[in-house]
């Protein structure tokens, strides 16, 4: 673990209430639905098995980041609590990030900044990879608490001359974002939904920006409305209900307490390559 985590692990968490019991899956789904770029996507995704990430060190560092920036004169808007989203093919990949945090060198995306000096995370839960979703496709989403801080809007750079973190800022977003234009295709929507987040300490990029805090992990599956048969509709569960025995995606049962993911010292030493950066 780095020195910042050791020094601040005893500080109280700030800014985000803890969720527990029956409310966890419903809370996660509300966050996901509220983040969609395309509201029509709500009918295509099914979520299950919400797992709470219980990591006091991450929460304490998030609060410490907010307090430090407030002392530096940041506005309330710049310190607003928001959410970001990551998608993984395998459960163990998602769990690893929940245990070790989102670290630099975890993405192959480079249009907004050097991936060796910052991390990429999506603002929209329906724009988590650059390809269209296919019927039956599934994965694991990690919802992260995110404080963007001071945001710099920059043009996307498709060269190998990577953009460095901007002094006085904490996040880069794409200049091409414009909700007034024609809705973008999956690849463009994916790129435009990315936030490049970084933290510079004593002139060097932090290996794990404190302003990104894993919060909830859950399963997702896409069901294309035009490919859903009447038989599918008769067994397709709503979020928070028990799944049909033929379904393979795991389910969080409302009567059960949420699972907790605790930090693993061994996992904290490794970086991870999420699906959102695979292109």
C-alpha positions, 0 to 999 in steps of 0.5 A, spaced: 500 500 500 502 507 498 503 511 504 497 516 503 493 510 505 497 508 511 496 515 513 489 516 512 486 510 513 483 512 520 480 518 518 472 518 517 469 517 511 465 523 508 460 525 503 457 518 501 452 514 505 453 507 506 447 502 503 445 496 506 440 490 506 434 490 502 436 497 499 443 496 496 440 493 489 435 498 488 440 503 490 445 501 485 439 500 479 437 507 481 444 510 480 445 506 473 438 508 470 440 515 472 446 515 468 444 513 462 446 517 456 440 514 452 434 513 457 431 508 452 436 503 454 433 502 460 429 496 457 435 493 455 439 491 461 437 487 467 442 487 473 442 482 479 447 480 485 449 487 488 455 487 492 457 492 497 465 494 497 467 495 504 473 499 504 474 504 509 481 506 506 478 508 500 472 512 503 477 515 508 482 517 502 476 520 498 474 524 504 481 527 505 481 528 497 475 533 498 477 536 504 484 538 501 481 541 495 476 545 499 481 548 503 485 549 496 479 553 494 475 548 490 467 550 489 462 546 491 460 544 484 467 542 483 467 537 489 460 534 487 459 527 489 458 523 482 459 516 480 463 513 474 462 506 471 467 500 469 465 494 465 469 487 466 468 480 462 470 476 468 467 477 476 475 476 478 477 482 474 471 486 477 473 484 484 480 485 483 479 492 482 474 493 488 480 490 492 486 494 489 482 500 487 482 503 480 490 504 478 494 507 472 496 503 466 489 499 467 486 502 460 488 502 453 484 508 452 489 514 451 485 519 447 484 524 453 491 523 457 496 518 458 494 512 461 500 511 465 499 517 469 491 517 470 485 512 469 479 512 465 472 511 467 465 512 464 460 517 466 454 513 463 452 506 464 450 504 457 456 506 454 461 501 457 464 499 451 465 501 444 461 496 440 454 495 440 451 490 446 448 483 443 442 479 446 444 475 452 451 479 453 453 479 460 458 482 464 460 485 471 459 493 473 463 496 478 460 503 480 465 507 483 464 514 487 467 519 483 469 527 485 471 530 478 474 536 481 476 541 476 475 539 469 479 541 463 475 540 456 480 538 451 480 535 444 481 528 443 488 526 441 489 519 437 496 520 436 501 516 440 503 523 443 499 522 450 496 528 453 499 529 460 495 531 466 494 538 466 496 542 472 491 545 476 486 540 474 484 533 476 480 531 470 479 531 462 473 530 458 472 530 451 471 537 447 467 533 442 461 532 447 455 536 445 448 533 447 445 537 441 448 533 436 445 527 433 446 521 438 452 518 437 454 511 435 456 506 440 464 507 439 463 515 439 458 515 445 463 510 449 469 515 447 465 521 449 463 518 456 470 517 458 473 521 464 480 521 464 482 522 472 488 523 475 492 526 481 499 529 481 503 528 488 509 532 489 510 532 481 509 525 480 502 522 478 499 518 484 498 510 482 491 510 484 487 517 484 484 518 491 478 521 487 475 514 485 472 509 490 469 503 488 462 502 491 458 497 488 459 491 484 453 487 480 452 483 474 449 485 468 445 482 462 443 485 455 436 483 453 435 486 446 427 487 446 427 485 438 430 478 440 426 477 447 421 472 445 414 471 449 417 465 453 423 470 455 418 475 457 414 470 461 420 468 466 424 475 465 425 477 472 425 484 474 431 487 478 431 485 485 427 478 484 429 471 484 431 469 477 428 463 473 432 456 475 435 456 467 438 463 468 446 463 470 447 470 472 447 470 480 442 474 484 442 478 490 436 476 494 433 482 498 432 478 504 439 476 504 444 481 507 449 484 502 456 481 501 462 485 502 468 486 499 474 487 503 481 489 501 486 484 500 493 486 501 496 481 495 491 484 490 493 491 492 500 490 489 497 489 482 494 493 476 488 491 472 486 491 465 478 492 465 474 491 459 472 498 458 479 499 455 480 493 451 477 497 445 
